[in-house]
Amino acid sequence: MFRLLRLILLIVVIAVAVFAVTGYKINGKTIQDYYHSLSENKEVKEGMKDLRVLVGEAMKAVGEEMSDTISDEDREKMEDLVKKELEEGKKVKK
């Protein structure tokens, strides 16, 4: 079922792209005309602004979570863990 929906969506996207490139008219308007009328709509503009703010905040939050700095405490824990694993590996090989 999912493959069928994905195939239908792909066909629709390709059809829209072909209609946009060829200038095919649907009800007397081209795809570009529909896009311009939609992009000039006040509600759509406000929605796009809100979406940009949400995406920006999400990217900022993810960036803070994935910072490259490691605290000294975390570094010491990691070094102790590595030493412990190396010592256990030496015991197993003997």
C-alpha positions in Angstrom: 0.0 0.0 0.0 2.8 2.4 0.9 4.6 1.6 -2.4 1.4 2.4 -4.3 1.0 5.8 -2.5 4.7 6.6 -3.1 4.3 5.7 -6.8 1.2 7.9 -7.2 3.0 10.8 -5.5 6.0 10.4 -7.8 3.8 10.4 -10.8 2.0 13.6 -9.6 5.3 15.4 -9.0 6.6 14.4 -12.4 3.3 15.6 -14.0 3.5 18.9 -12.3 7.1 19.4 -13.3 6.3 18.5 -16.9 3.3 20.9 -16.9 5.4 23.7 -15.4 8.1 23.3 -18.0 5.8 23.0 -21.0 3.5 25.8 -20.0 0.4 23.6 -20.1 -2.7 25.4 -19.0 -5.2 23.9 -16.5 -8.5 25.9 -16.4 -6.8 28.7 -18.3 -3.9 29.1 -15.9 -0.3 27.7 -16.0 1.3 26.1 -13.0 3.3 29.3 -12.5 0.1 31.3 -12.3 -1.2 29.0 -9.6 2.0 29.2 -7.7 2.1 33.0 -7.9 -1.5 33.4 -6.7 -0.8 31.0 -3.8 2.5 32.6 -2.8 0.8 36.1 -2.7 -1.9 34.8 -0.3 -1.6 36.5 3.1 -2.3 33.4 5.1 0.3 31.4 3.2 2.9 34.1 3.8 2.2 34.0 7.5 2.4 30.2 7.6 5.7 30.3 5.8 7.1 32.8 8.3 5.9 30.6 11.2 7.4 27.5 9.5 10.8 29.3 9.1 10.8 30.3 12.8 10.0 26.7 13.9 12.7 25.2 11.6 15.2 27.8 12.8 14.4 27.1 16.5 14.7 23.3 15.9 18.0 23.7 14.2 19.3 25.9 17.0 18.2 23.3 19.6 19.8 20.4 17.7 23.0 22.5 17.3 23.2 23.1 21.1 22.6 19.4 21.8 25.3 18.4 19.4 28.0 20.8 20.6 31.6 19.7 20.1 32.7 20.6 23.6 33.2 17.8 26.1 33.3 18.5 29.8 36.3 17.4 31.9 34.1 15.0 33.9 32.8 13.3 30.7 36.4 13.1 29.3 37.6 11.4 32.5 34.7 8.9 32.4 35.5 8.1 28.8 39.2 7.6 29.5 38.5 5.4 32.5 36.1 3.3 30.4 38.7 2.9 27.6 41.4 1.9 30.1 39.0 -0.6 31.7 38.1 -2.1 28.3 41.8 -2.4 27.3 42.7 -4.1 30.5 39.9 -6.6 30.1 41.0 -7.3 26.5 44.5 -8.0 27.7 43.2 -10.5 30.3 41.2 -12.3 27.7 44.1 -12.7 25.3 46.4 -14.3 28.0 
